[in-house]
Amino acid sequence: MPVDRPPGPRPFPVGGSFGEFRRDPLAFLSSCAATFGDICYFRAGHQHMYFVRSPELVNEVLVNKNSSFIKSRILQRSKALLGEGLLTNEGAPHLRQRRLVQPAFHRDRLVRYGEQMAAIAEKTAGRFQDNEIVDIDREMMRLTLSIVGQTLFSANVEDDAATVGEAMTALIEMMPLLMLPGSQYFQYIPLPKFRRFQDAGALLDRTIYRIISERRASGVDNGDLLSMLLLARDEEDKTGMTDKQVRDEALTLFIAGHETTAVAATWAWHLLAQHPEVEARVHAEIDAAGGYAKLPYTTAVLSETMRLFPPAWAIGRMANEDVELAGYTVPKGSIVLISPYILHRDERWWPEPNEFRPERWDAALENTRPKHAYMPFGAGPRLCIGERFAWMEGSIILAALARQWRFESVPGEAVELAPLITLRPRGGLRLRAIRRR
């Protein structure tokens, strides 16, 4: 088996490329891709990193050789918060949990979810004031939090949306620090940032355990995800799940089920505000349709938004054995890094890659691109279980709000990327809401 490392940036004597990568990961990875091609090596502290960016290598890592990899450091460290949930588990336990959760996302249930999504989104649309400047990032987080609470857990979390949303933000902002050496000891450092992280986790725990307790006390089967978890029985000993096990799954889906869609919707409003001709086509389609069933151009806007600003901007996998990739040996313990953000802006697959062009989502054009040139929800056996849920939710949110509103950028407002766990706008994103006449 080959042993040479692929080319990569010149490392600093202390820390390798960790400082550059942490300071601006998108710029660092863009430079690596432009300079070294489809695979490069760099060192982040003591961690060996292999960055791959071609669809073929993505397929090797996430599909063909997926059994040679496990989730990387940040998600393993996230077990302190998420427990043994669907996002953090590996192997047979992960497959068992995925089978357990999968029915909650079957097509017949999505129809009911769609009705609930529309009602909640329309309520949000009725809350804006004409000519009001709104933090659309905060509003989308609040909206998707209400949607996931109602659809998957039949719980009204709207009254708690502000405090729960702030807790979510505290967790998201803290998670990149979990990659640092010694991060397992951060919980013992009495600094405000770490205290906020602990308080946020405690608040989410209280919220989830309250929902579980209320459902157990009622004994009602609502046919939602929470009911499935509470009624599930082990195939061998027929025992049910403890509150802790239900909590781990519920919290994982509570966080993942709202964060990515909120981020995608936020960037969609930003792009529509920047491109009034696209916004006009969205309005025309929504007005003509009257409902939410068939909105191909609105869906194309969402697709193009997640191409330019994929919520999950990076995917990491740790090799659990020596693995060959592109003629190089990736040693056990190394991290292979994939960035949908970089992949989605590769001019080999995307002409004028930095331009916002929803019309590129034509079926004939899509068939010319290789598989995994576009992967906002991942790929392989760990493809996001809620992908269809998210597509429907995003389209309904855009349609429900655009039926009544258009949004304009606020002059002088700087919009910066914050590549945390998801690709949020740094400090929020303020837009002016203009009522459609």
Buried (B, 14 or more C-beta within 10 A) or exposed (E): EEEEBBEBBEBEEEBBBBEBBBEEBBEBBBBBBEEBBBBBBBBBBEBBBBBBBBBEBBBBBBBEBBEBBBBBBBBBBBBBBBBBBBBBBBEEEBEBBBEBBEEBBEEEBBEEBBEBBBEBBBEBBEEBEEEEEBBBBBBBBBBBBBBBBBBBBBBEBBEBBEEBBBBBBBBBBBBBBBBBEEBEEBEEEEEEEBEBBBEBBEBBBEBBBEBBEBBEEEEEEEEBBBBBBBEBEEEEEEEEBEBEBBBBBBBBBBBBBBBBBBBBBBBBBBBBBBBEEBBEBBBEBBEEBEEBEEBBBBBBBBBBBBBBBBBBBBBBBBBEEBBEBBEBBBBEEBBBBBBBBBBBBBEEBBEEBEEBBBEBBEEEEEEEBEEBBBBBBBBBEBEBBBBBBBBBBBBBBBBBBBBBBBBBBBEEBEBEBBBBBBBBBEEBBBBBBBEEE
